[in-house]
Amino acid sequence: MESGVPVFRSTDVTVLQRSELNFDGMRPQLDTLWYGEMKFQIQDEQYTIDEFLNSGSEGQTYLITQISTGSRFAAKFCWDQDSKEVKLLKKMPRSLVMHQNFLTYEKIVLDVHAHFAPAHHIIIMEHVPNGELFSLLTSQETAVVGKPVSEGSSRRFLHDIINGVAECYMHGISHRDLKPENMLIDERGNIIIIDLGHAKHVDAQPQNSDQIPMIPTLARTSTVNQYGSDAFNAPEVAKGLKYDCELADVWSVGVIAFLLHARLHPFDDSDGVASFFDCTGTENERFWAKIKSSGYYTAFPDSLMKFINSLWRYEPSERPTFSQLLRAIRGDEMVISEFPGLAWLAQPVNDRKHFIDELRAYCPEKTFRYEG
């Protein structure tokens, strides 16, 4: 399968200008910022490196500008010559590259160590300037402090997350690190899923079914390796057991749904009051009893609790798949009869004006617009 991301190589790259100091004013070292101001060219397009954005397990990310258009991108400089993310992007289909809830990857540049040491590869991708969903959840603005995100806006966010991750699974990609820090918010309030550093690809097998939407059945992706972040990991991941990656991702969506309402973590590995061992029985009674009695959490509507309970089944095989979550959004009666808590997903979302006004209240320094 031909990649939907254009691939370039070291021979396409020319460094035109390079600062001897990094953006901290120091000489670049492996354990500091790797670059300062720089001008380089990929074939006929010239770019400048303008500022450092962040670092992660795969490398360091910088803000760059395409000189001919003024367009700004995020460029991840990957230090690992055998980068898992680069390998995955080389297989990524065009439909996923262009999905509205998934980060748009502009190009990959391979084997650039001679030009950009210590990096070996560059991933150039869409720059989403409004930042992470995490920033909204931690907002201390007076108008919203301590208040839950409204259910209508939470549903908008969760619909976007489910749509984007379902598209991943349609092409055999499991994310394995779903959390608010890996979800950006664009100017229209759409969730943009990022960071495939922990993702895994398997071949998808088309299913013979008249179900809509059509999502292929995957060769079940499983592993015993712990990926992701402790606060969002399913119990089987945390215990080091062999686990189904998709069903572990479903658990992570439940944690995000909880955070959107509570704006506090549920579990004691992240300063919450309960343990995932409390998620037992059909209604997770022991878990919710601890939440309610602690005095720290705002009250949860029954329908939202039932939705979260549907995702937080201690036994992974009792959780819905992303295909079923996608169908539940559209009110599929068969799925909702099997998982009644998913009826919450099919309830109305906030209209765009109400939604954008709420985002502005949480993050007044960001740019959100009504149209689109």
C-alpha positions as CSV (number, residue, x, y, z in Angstrom):
1,M,0.0,0.0,0.0
2,E,1.4,3.4,-1.0
3,S,1.8,5.8,1.9
4,G,-0.5,8.8,2.1
5,V,2.4,10.8,3.5
6,P,5.1,12.1,1.0
7,V,8.5,10.7,1.8
8,F,11.8,12.5,1.2
9,R,15.4,11.6,1.9
10,S,18.7,13.2,3.0
11,T,19.6,13.9,-0.6
12,D,16.6,16.2,-0.9
13,V,17.8,18.4,2.0
14,T,20.2,21.4,2.2
15,V,21.0,23.3,5.3
16,L,21.3,27.0,4.3
17,Q,22.0,28.7,7.6
18,R,22.5,27.4,11.2
19,S,22.9,29.1,14.6
20,E,25.7,27.9,16.7
21,L,23.5,28.2,19.8
22,N,20.2,26.6,20.6
23,F,17.0,28.4,21.6
24,D,18.2,28.4,25.2
25,G,21.3,30.3,24.2
26,M,23.5,27.2,24.8
27,R,25.6,25.0,22.5
28,P,23.4,22.1,21.4
29,Q,24.0,18.8,23.2
30,L,22.1,15.5,23.3
31,D,20.5,16.4,26.6
32,T,19.6,20.0,25.8
33,L,17.7,21.6,22.9
34,W,19.2,20.4,19.7
35,Y,18.7,23.4,17.5
36,G,18.5,27.2,17.4
37,E,17.4,29.3,14.5
38,M,18.0,27.5,11.2
39,K,17.1,27.8,7.6
40,F,17.0,24.7,5.4
41,Q,15.6,23.4,2.1
42,I,13.7,20.3,1.1
43,Q,13.9,20.1,-2.6
44,D,12.5,23.5,-3.8
45,E,10.8,24.5,-0.5
46,Q,12.7,26.5,2.1
47,Y,11.9,26.5,5.8
48,T,13.0,28.2,9.0
49,I,13.1,26.7,12.5
50,D,11.5,29.3,14.7
51,E,11.1,28.0,18.2
52,F,11.1,24.9,20.4
53,L,7.7,23.3,21.1
54,N,8.2,20.2,23.2
55,S,10.1,17.0,23.6
56,G,8.9,13.4,24.0
57,S,10.1,9.8,23.8
58,E,10.6,10.0,20.0
59,G,12.6,13.3,19.9
60,Q,12.1,17.0,20.0
61,T,9.5,19.1,18.2
62,Y,10.0,22.6,16.8
63,L,7.8,25.2,15.1
64,I,8.9,25.8,11.5
65,T,7.7,28.1,8.7
66,Q,7.5,27.4,5.0
67,I,9.0,30.6,3.6
68,S,7.1,30.7,0.2
69,T,3.7,30.5,1.9
70,G,4.2,31.6,5.5
71,S,2.5,28.4,6.6
72,R,3.6,27.1,10.0
73,F,4.1,23.5,10.8
74,A,5.3,21.3,13.7
75,A,8.5,19.4,12.9
76,K,9.3,16.4,15.0
77,F,13.0,15.5,14.9
78,C,13.2,11.8,15.7
79,W,16.4,10.6,17.4
80,D,15.8,6.8,16.9
81,Q,17.1,5.5,13.6
82,D,14.6,2.7,13.9
83,S,11.7,5.0,14.8
84,K,8.4,3.1,15.2
85,E,6.4,6.3,14.4
86,V,8.2,6.8,11.1
87,K,7.7,3.2,10.2
88,L,4.0,3.5,10.9
89,L,3.6,6.8,9.0
90,K,5.2,5.2,5.9
91,K,2.3,2.8,5.9
92,M,-0.5,5.3,6.7
93,P,-3.3,5.5,4.1
94,R,-4.4,8.8,2.6
95,S,-7.9,8.6,4.2
96,L,-6.4,8.6,7.7
97,V,-3.9,11.3,6.9
98,M,-6.8,13.6,5.8
99,H,-9.3,12.6,8.5
100,Q,-10.7,15.7,10.2
101,N,-10.0,14.3,13.7
102,F,-6.5,13.2,13.0
103,L,-3.3,15.2,12.7
104,T,-2.4,16.0,9.1
105,Y,1.1,14.8,8.2
106,E,2.7,16.9,5.5
107,K,5.9,14.9,4.8
108,I,8.6,12.6,6.2
109,V,12.3,13.2,5.7
110,L,14.5,10.1,6.2
111,D,18.1,9.7,7.1
112,V,18.9,13.3,8.0
113,H,21.5,12.6,10.6
114,A,24.3,14.3,8.6
115,H,22.3,17.5,8.5
116,F,20.3,17.4,11.8
117,A,22.3,15.3,14.3
118,P,21.3,13.8,16.7
119,A,18.0,13.4,14.8
120,H,17.8,10.7,12.1
121,H,14.4,11.5,10.7
122,I,11.9,14.5,10.5
123,I,8.2,14.3,10.6
124,I,6.6,17.5,9.4
125,M,2.9,17.9,10.4
126,E,0.1,20.3,10.9
127,H,0.5,22.9,13.6
128,V,-2.6,23.2,15.8
129,P,-2.1,26.5,17.7
130,N,-4.9,26.1,20.3
131,G,-3.0,23.5,22.3
132,E,-4.2,20.4,24.2
133,L,-7.5,19.3,25.6
134,F,-5.5,19.0,28.8
135,S,-5.2,22.8,29.0
136,L,-8.9,23.1,28.9
137,L,-9.4,20.6,31.7
138,T,-6.9,22.3,33.9
139,S,-8.2,25.9,33.2
140,Q,-8.4,28.1,36.3
141,E,-10.5,30.8,34.7
142,T,-12.9,32.2,37.4
143,A,-16.0,31.5,35.3
144,V,-15.3,27.8,35.0
145,V,-13.1,26.8,37.8
146,G,-14.4,23.6,39.5
147,K,-17.2,23.3,36.9
148,P,-17.7,20.3,34.6
149,V,-17.6,20.6,30.9
150,S,-21.2,20.5,29.8
151,E,-22.5,17.1,28.6
152,G,-23.3,18.5,25.2
153,S,-19.7,19.7,24.7
154,S,-18.3,16.5,26.3
155,R,-20.3,14.5,23.7
156,R,-18.8,16.7,20.9
157,F,-15.3,15.9,22.1
158,L,-16.0,12.2,22.6
159,H,-17.7,11.9,19.2
160,D,-14.5,13.4,17.6
161,I,-12.2,11.1,19.6
162,I,-14.3,8.0,18.7
163,N,-14.5,9.0,15.1
164,G,-10.7,9.5,14.8
165,V,-9.7,6.4,16.7
166,A,-12.3,4.3,14.8
167,E,-10.6,5.5,11.6
168,C,-7.3,4.3,13.0
169,Y,-8.8,0.8,13.7
170,M,-10.3,0.7,10.2
171,H,-6.8,0.6,8.9
172,G,-5.4,-1.7,11.6
173,I,-3.7,1.0,13.8
174,S,-4.1,0.9,17.5
175,H,-3.1,4.2,19.3
176,R,-2.2,2.9,22.8
177,D,-1.7,6.3,24.4
178,L,-5.0,8.1,24.4
179,K,-5.0,11.0,26.8
180,P,-5.9,14.7,26.8
181,E,-2.3,15.6,26.2
182,N,-2.4,13.8,22.9
183,M,-5.5,15.6,21.7
184,L,-5.3,19.1,20.3
185,I,-8.3,21.5,19.8
186,D,-8.4,23.4,16.5
187,E,-10.1,26.8,15.9
188,R,-13.4,25.1,15.2
189,G,-13.2,23.1,18.4
190,N,-12.5,19.8,16.7
191,I,-10.4,17.3,18.5
192,I,-7.2,16.5,16.6
193,I,-5.6,13.2,17.7
194,I,-1.8,13.2,17.8
195,D,1.3,11.1,18.7
196,L,1.7,7.7,17.2
197,G,4.8,7.0,19.1
198,H,3.2,4.0,20.9
199,A,0.9,2.9,18.1
200,K,1.0,-0.5,16.4
201,H,-0.2,-1.6,12.9
202,V,-1.7,-4.9,11.9
203,D,-3.4,-5.9,8.7
204,A,-7.2,-5.4,8.8
205,Q,-9.4,-8.2,7.4
206,P,-12.6,-7.0,5.6
207,Q,-15.7,-8.4,7.2
208,N,-18.8,-9.7,5.3
209,S,-21.5,-7.6,6.9
210,D,-24.2,-5.2,6.1
211,Q,-23.5,-3.1,9.2
212,I,-22.9,0.6,8.6
213,P,-20.4,2.0,9.1
214,M,-18.1,-0.7,7.7
215,I,-15.1,-1.2,9.9
216,P,-12.9,-4.3,9.1
217,T,-12.3,-6.9,11.7
218,L,-8.7,-6.7,12.9
219,A,-6.4,-9.5,13.5
220,R,-6.6,-8.9,17.3
221,T,-3.6,-6.7,18.3
222,S,-2.3,-7.9,21.6
223,T,0.9,-7.4,23.6
224,V,2.3,-7.8,27.1
225,N,4.3,-4.6,26.9
226,Q,3.1,-1.6,28.8
227,Y,2.4,1.4,26.6
228,G,0.6,4.6,27.3
229,S,0.3,6.6,30.6
230,D,-0.5,5.1,34.0
231,A,-3.5,7.3,34.6
232,F,-5.2,6.2,31.4
233,N,-4.1,2.6,31.3
234,A,-6.6,-0.2,31.6
235,P,-6.2,-2.7,34.5
236,E,-4.8,-5.4,32.3
237,V,-2.1,-3.1,31.0
238,A,-1.1,-1.9,34.5
239,K,-0.9,-5.6,35.7
240,G,1.5,-6.5,32.9
241,L,-0.9,-9.1,31.4
242,K,-1.3,-9.9,27.7
243,Y,-4.0,-7.5,26.5
244,D,-6.1,-6.5,23.6
245,C,-4.9,-3.1,22.4
246,E,-8.3,-1.9,21.1
247,L,-10.2,-2.8,24.3
248,A,-7.5,-1.1,26.4
249,D,-7.9,2.1,24.2
250,V,-11.7,1.9,25.0
251,W,-10.9,2.0,28.7
252,S,-8.8,5.1,28.1
253,V,-11.7,6.8,26.5
254,G,-13.7,6.2,29.7
255,V,-11.0,7.9,31.7
256,I,-11.2,10.9,29.4
257,A,-15.1,11.0,29.7
258,F,-14.7,11.0,33.5
259,L,-12.1,13.8,33.4
260,L,-14.3,16.0,31.1
261,H,-17.0,16.0,33.9
262,A,-14.9,15.8,37.1
263,R,-11.8,17.6,35.9
264,L,-10.0,15.4,38.5
265,H,-8.5,12.0,38.0
266,P,-10.5,9.0,39.3
267,F,-7.7,6.5,40.2
268,D,-5.1,6.5,43.0
269,D,-2.2,6.3,40.6
270,S,-2.9,9.9,39.7
271,D,-4.2,11.4,43.1
272,G,-7.7,10.0,42.6
273,V,-9.6,8.4,45.5
274,A,-10.5,5.0,43.9
275,S,-8.7,2.0,42.4
276,F,-9.5,0.3,39.1
277,F,-9.9,-2.8,41.3
278,D,-13.1,-1.0,42.5
279,C,-14.6,-1.4,39.0
280,T,-16.5,-4.6,39.6
281,G,-20.0,-5.7,38.9
282,T,-22.3,-4.2,36.3
283,E,-22.5,-0.8,37.9
284,N,-19.1,-0.4,39.4
285,E,-20.8,0.3,42.7
286,R,-17.7,0.3,44.9
287,F,-16.0,2.8,42.6
288,W,-18.8,5.3,42.5
289,A,-19.4,5.0,46.3
290,K,-15.8,6.2,46.9
291,I,-16.2,9.0,44.4
292,K,-19.4,10.2,46.0
293,S,-18.3,9.9,49.6
294,S,-14.9,11.7,49.0
295,G,-16.4,15.2,48.7
296,Y,-13.9,16.1,46.0
297,Y,-16.0,15.4,42.9
298,T,-19.0,17.1,41.3
299,A,-22.1,14.9,41.1
300,F,-22.3,12.7,37.9
301,P,-25.6,12.3,36.0
302,D,-26.8,8.7,36.0
303,S,-26.7,8.5,32.2
304,L,-23.1,9.6,32.2
305,M,-22.1,7.1,34.9
306,K,-23.8,4.3,32.9
307,F,-21.8,5.4,29.8
308,I,-18.5,5.3,31.7
309,N,-19.5,2.0,33.2
310,S,-19.9,0.5,29.7
311,L,-16.3,1.3,29.0
312,W,-14.9,0.4,32.4
313,R,-15.6,-3.3,32.4
314,Y,-12.8,-5.0,34.4
315,E,-13.1,-7.9,32.0
316,P,-11.9,-6.5,28.6
317,S,-14.2,-8.7,26.5
318,E,-17.2,-7.1,28.1
319,R,-16.3,-3.7,26.6
320,P,-17.6,-2.3,23.3
321,T,-15.3,-1.9,20.3
322,F,-14.7,1.4,18.5
323,S,-17.0,0.1,15.7
324,Q,-19.8,-0.3,18.3
325,L,-19.1,3.1,19.8
326,L,-19.3,4.7,16.4
327,R,-22.6,3.0,15.7
328,A,-23.9,4.0,19.1
329,I,-23.3,7.7,18.2
330,R,-25.7,7.2,15.3
331,G,-28.3,5.6,17.6
332,D,-27.8,2.0,16.5
333,E,-30.5,0.1,18.5
334,M,-28.7,-3.2,18.3
335,V,-25.5,-1.8,19.9
336,I,-27.4,0.2,22.5
337,S,-29.5,-2.9,23.5
338,E,-26.2,-4.8,24.1
339,F,-24.6,-1.8,25.9
340,P,-27.4,0.4,27.3
341,G,-25.0,2.9,28.7
342,L,-24.0,3.9,25.2
343,A,-27.3,5.6,24.8
344,W,-25.6,8.7,26.3
345,L,-23.5,9.0,23.2
346,A,-26.6,9.4,21.0
347,Q,-28.1,12.3,23.0
348,P,-27.8,15.8,21.5
349,V,-24.6,17.8,21.4
350,N,-24.4,21.5,22.1
351,D,-25.0,23.7,19.1
352,R,-21.9,25.4,17.7
353,K,-22.4,28.8,19.3
354,H,-23.0,27.3,22.7
355,F,-20.0,25.0,22.2
356,I,-17.6,27.7,21.1
357,D,-18.8,30.1,23.8
358,E,-18.0,27.4,26.4
359,L,-14.5,26.9,24.9
360,R,-13.8,30.6,25.0
361,A,-14.8,30.6,28.7
362,Y,-12.3,27.9,29.5
363,C,-9.5,29.2,27.3
364,P,-10.0,32.9,26.6
365,E,-6.5,33.3,25.3
366,K,-7.1,30.8,22.5
367,T,-8.7,31.5,19.1
368,F,-12.0,29.8,18.4
369,R,-14.5,30.6,15.6
370,Y,-18.1,29.8,15.0
371,E,-18.0,29.0,11.3
372,G,-17.1,25.7,9.8
